[in-house]
């Protein structure tokens, strides 16, 4: 494939440019869901006249559908994009980047989407879509899926789709989380995933951060114990990755603890654990939910994070060694390799 692309770049570079332009149009419509021609032209930096000609051709090919609300992809268009993805990744150099990250950190699979989530809303949406697709591929009948909270996880849930109902699957929060915005809580994300797929869910109504005494007390409650037991049997864990300082303040750790964490070299946070540059656990918060041994026992652990600002944190968590799949963006992958 790479040899063919190399020859095409030399002999017919305009062919690849046209293919990239049409792929970008289809992909932007896919990510947007439904979009009008004027806003699509602006987002692609094309004139409306140029875009109109391309849209007419793609519609004649049965790849687009137009309605009063705007344009959407047809089922044929969706299938074509899926078939084109490996080719496009090789064309844009993303396949090489995926393999470099996979080999560097010993992962089963790496998915890299174009762009930088720190500055691009499209990259954020595509990161969520790719994360949802990987979760769908990992699912098996009867699986319990534990999901963390956060904006990236919420984005993944909004893009998650399955071909058939998941009536014998469970979605559960990986930990408590009453201290943050309801939209981004693990409880909300688990419930949203279950509702969209016909699966079932359980809630864990406990605070995100507990004192050791409060933790021991709350774990004596039968209802809490029952939910936690299910969470700890999760077959699949999906989690975000954050900067240690930012996440410590979001989780309302006291300033003395935060100062000690940073002084000890904590760079990253994932599933309530704080990691230094070499992937060593520096601190954990007392929380009803997943423990490290549960993550180690899970069949598949999927890390989902993007943005150049998170590259170093991603590298630290991956050195911990318990992730199987990473879904990230181009900027974060490049930065993670620098710190690998």
N, C-alpha and C positions, 0 to 999 in steps of 0.2 A: 504493500500500500504506500509506504513512504517513498519508494522509487517512482511509482506512478505520479504521486503528487509533485515530486521533484521535477520530473519531465514536464508536467503540465505547467508548473510555474515558469519554466524556461520557454516553452513553445507557445503556450496559450494563456499568459497571465490574466488576460481580460476575462477568460472563462471562469477562473477562480474568483475574480472580483465580482462577477455577476452572481455566481453561486453564493458567495458570502453575503451580498446585498439581499438576495431573496431569502436566505436562511435567517438573516437578522430580522427581516420583516415578519416572517412566520413565527420566529422565536419571541419577538416582542409582543405579538398578539397572544401567543400562548401564555406568557407570563402575566399579561394584563387581563386576560379573560375575555373581555369585550372592550373594544376601543374604537373611537371615531377616527376618520381619516386625517383630520386636521391635527389632532393631538399626536397621532402616530407619526405624521410627517415631521412634526417638531421634535419628537423624541429621537428620531433617526437622523435628524439634520438633512432631510430631503425636501425638495420642493413638492408642493401638492401635485403638480403636473407630472413629475417623475414618478411619484408614488402611485398616482392613478393608473399609469401604464402598467406598473408592476402588479398592482392589485387586480387589474382586469385579467392579466395573464394567469395569475395564481388562482383566480376564481374560475377561469375557463378550465383549468386543470383539476378542478374539484377539491382544491386544498383550503379554500376559504368559503365562509357563508356570510352574507351581508343582511342585516336587518335594520329596523328603525333605530335600535340602540347603538348600532355600530357593527364592527366586524368580529367574527369569531372563527376559530379553526374548525374545519370539518374533521371527522374521524380519520379520513385519509391524510389530512394535513398533520394530525397528531402522530400517526404511524410513520409518516415520512420523516418527521423531525427525530423520532426515536431511532430510525434506521440511519439517519445522517450523523447522529451524535458522535460515534467513534471517528468518522471521517473528519468532522469539523474539529474535534479535539486534537487530532493529529495535525491538521492544517494550521491550527492556532498555537501548537506547542503544548497544549494542556496534557496530552497523553504522556509526554516525556516528564512533565512536572509531577504528575500522579505517580509514576513509577519511581521517581527520585525520592519522593516523600515515603512511599510504601517501603522501599528498600532501606531507607535511612532509619526508620523507626520500627521495622519488623512487623508491619501491619498486614492483615489479610487483603484489604482493599482500600483504595483511596479514590474519592471523587472530588475533582476540582472544577469549580465553575468559574467563568470569566469574571474579571473585575475585582473591585474592592468594596466590601460591604460598609466600610467606614464612610464612604463618600457616594455610593451608588445604591439607590433604592431598588433598581433592577437586579443588582447582584444579590441584595438581601432576599428578594422574592425568589430568585433562581436557587439560592442556597436552601431556602425552605422547601421548594419543589423537589430538589435533588435529595434532600434529607427524607422527605416523605416517600419518595420512590424507593430509596434504600430500605426503609423500614418495611414497606410493602413486600419487597423481595425477600426479606429475612423472616417474615412471619410464617408460622406453620400452625395448623389446626390445634387448638387447645393452649396456645402460648399465652403466658402472662407477660404483659409489656409494662415496665416501670419507666415513667417519664419524669424528667426534672422540669422545673419552671424556668421562666425567663423569656425575653422577647424573641430570641432566635427559635426557641422551642414552640412558642405560640405561632410564629410564622410558618414553621413546619406543619403544625396541626391544621392551619388554614388551607394548606395546599395538599393535604393528604387525601388520596383517593384509592379505592380498591374496586376491582372488577366485580366482585361478588360479596355478599354480606359475610361478616365475621361473627357468626352467632355463638361460636364456642370459644371466643377469645375474650380476654380481660385486659383493660387498661387501668393502671393504678398509678397514683403519685409515688414517686420514689422517696419522698420525704414530706414533712409538714411544710406549711408555708403561709400562715395567716398574717405574716408581717409585711407582705408586699402587695402591690396592685392585684386586684382580683383577676384581671384579664391574663396576668402572667403567672399565676399560681399553678403549681403542678396539678392540684385538684381540678382546676378549670380545664387545663389542657387534656388531662386524662378523660374527663367527661365529654369534651368536644370530639376527641378521637373516637370514642365509643359511639356517640350519637351519629357521627357521619358514616360509620361503618356497620351499624347494627350489632356491635359488640356490647359487652357489659363493662361497668366500671365500679370502682369503690372509692370512697372519699376518706381522707385522713385529716380530721379536723383538730389539729394540734399546731401550736406555734412552731415557727421555723427554728428558733434558737431557744434552748431550754437550759436551766441550771441542772447540774447532775441530780440534785434532790428532786426537782420537778420532773425530770425524765424518769426516774425510778418510780415516782408516784403515778404518773400518767400511764406507765406501762403495766400497771396493775389493773387498769380498766379492761374488762373482757372485750368490749367492742373494739377498743384501740388495739388490743393484743391480736384479735382476729384479723384485722386489716393488715397490721404489720407483718404477721406471719405470711399472708398472701404476698405482700410486697417483697419479702425476703426470698420468696420462691420464684421470682421473676426469671423467665427464660431470656428475655431481651431487655436491655437497659439502654435508653437514649438520653444523652445528657449534653448540656452546653459546657463551655469552658470560659472562664472569666479571669480578669486581672485580680490578684489577691487583695489589693487595697480597696478597689471598687466594690468587690463582693463582700468583703468584711464589713464595710459600712452599710451596704444594703441589708446584710444579715444582722445589723445592729450590734456588732461586737463592741465592747467598750474600748476607749482610746488606748488604754494601757496594753490590752491584748493586741490591738492592731499595731502599736509601736513595737512590741516584742516580735510579732510576726515578721514585720518588715526588716527589723534588725537582724533576725535570724535568716533572712534571705528568701522569704516566701514570695513567689512570683505569680502563682496561678491558683485558681480554685475550681474544683469540679466535685459534684455530689457531696458537698459539705466538708471536703478535705482541702487542705492548703499545701502546696508543693513548692519546693525550691527548684533551682535551675537543673539539678541532676535528677529530679523526679522523686525526691524523698519527701515523705509526709512530715510536715512541720507542725500541723495542728489539725484537730477535727472538732466540729461542734457537736454537742450532745443533741441528738435529734431522733425522733421515732421514725425509722425508715431503713433504707439500705445501709449496710455496713460493707467494709472492704471485702470481707470474705464472701458476701453475697454477690458482689460484682465479679469476683474471681470465679464464682461458680456459674454465672450466667453463660448461656451458650453464645450469645452475641452482644457485644457492647459497641454502641455507635456514638462517636463524638461528633458534635455538630457545632461549628464555630467559624466565623469569618471576620475579615477586616485586618488590615496590616497591623493595627495596634494590638491584636491578640496573637500575633505570630509567635512571640517568645513564650507566652503562656501556653499555647498549644504544644510547643516543643517540650516544655516542662512536664505537662500531663502525659504526653505520649511516652516520655522516658520512664514514667511509672510502670508502663508495660501491660496494662490490662484492657486497652482498647483494641478492638478487632477491625473496625471500620472508621475512617475519618471522612467527613463531608465538610469541605472548606472552600474558600475562594482563592483565586490566583495570588492576590497580594499576601494573604495570610500564609499560604503554602511557601511562597518565596522567602518570607520572613522566618518561618519555622526552620527552613533548611539552613539559614544563616546561623541560627542558634542551636543547630543539631550537633 
